[in-house]
């Protein structure tokens, strides 16, 4: 698995990267993250998820010197 992560300047319009279905966008106070698609799906019990997410992030080949990989997810209310 490979992550493509870039730090952007303050004039970059992050919301312009949002294309709709399959994308995600989180922003607060001028700091945000935007992405598209699913790299990996992690499932398990509430007790298993923290380790499973840590393992999945550890498998991402991040760019040397670049930002760290980021996990974005949704937790279901009823499995």
C-alpha positions as CSV (number, residue, x, y, z in Angstrom):
1,X,0.0,0.0,0.0
2,X,1.2,3.5,-0.8
3,X,0.0,6.8,0.6
4,X,0.3,10.0,-1.3
5,X,0.4,12.9,1.2
6,X,1.3,16.5,0.5
7,X,1.6,19.5,2.7
8,X,-0.1,22.5,1.0
9,X,0.4,26.2,1.3
10,X,-2.2,28.4,3.1
11,X,-3.6,29.7,-0.3
12,X,-4.6,26.2,-1.5
13,X,-8.4,25.6,-1.7
14,X,-8.7,22.2,-0.1
15,X,-12.4,22.1,-0.6
16,X,-11.8,22.3,-4.4
17,X,-10.4,18.7,-4.2
18,X,-13.7,17.3,-3.0
19,X,-15.4,15.5,-5.8
20,X,-18.4,13.9,-4.1
21,X,-19.2,10.2,-3.5
22,X,-16.2,8.3,-2.2
23,X,-14.4,11.4,-1.1
24,X,-14.0,12.8,2.4
25,X,-13.2,16.3,3.6
26,X,-12.6,17.5,7.2
27,X,-11.6,21.1,8.0
28,X,-11.5,23.2,11.1
29,X,-9.9,26.6,11.7
30,X,-8.1,26.5,8.3
31,X,-6.5,23.1,8.9
32,X,-7.9,20.1,7.1
33,X,-7.6,16.9,5.2
34,X,-9.2,15.7,2.0
35,X,-9.0,12.4,0.2
36,X,-10.6,9.9,-2.2
37,X,-11.3,6.2,-2.1
38,X,-10.5,3.5,0.3
39,X,-6.9,2.2,0.8
40,X,-7.8,-0.5,3.3
41,X,-10.9,-1.5,5.4
42,X,-10.2,-2.5,9.0
43,X,-12.8,-4.5,10.9
44,X,-13.0,-6.1,14.3
45,X,-14.4,-5.8,17.7
46,X,-14.0,-2.5,19.6
47,X,-11.1,-4.1,21.5
48,X,-9.3,-5.3,18.3
49,X,-9.7,-2.1,16.2
50,X,-6.9,0.1,17.8
51,X,-4.2,-2.6,17.0
52,X,-5.7,-3.4,13.6
53,X,-5.6,0.3,12.6
54,X,-2.0,0.7,13.9
55,X,-1.0,-2.4,11.9
56,X,-2.7,-1.0,8.8
57,X,-1.0,2.4,9.2
58,X,2.4,0.7,9.7
59,X,2.0,-1.0,6.4
60,X,1.7,2.3,4.5
61,X,4.9,3.3,2.7
62,X,5.1,7.0,3.5
63,X,7.3,9.4,1.6
64,X,10.6,10.0,3.5
65,X,10.4,13.3,5.3
66,X,6.7,13.8,4.4
67,X,3.7,13.9,6.6
68,X,2.8,10.8,8.6
69,X,0.0,8.5,7.2
70,X,-3.5,9.3,8.5
71,X,-6.4,7.0,9.3
72,X,-9.9,8.3,8.5
73,X,-12.9,6.2,9.3
74,X,-16.4,5.8,10.3
75,X,-17.7,3.7,13.2
76,X,-21.1,2.1,12.8
77,X,-23.7,2.4,15.5
78,X,-25.1,-1.1,14.7
79,X,-22.8,-3.7,13.2
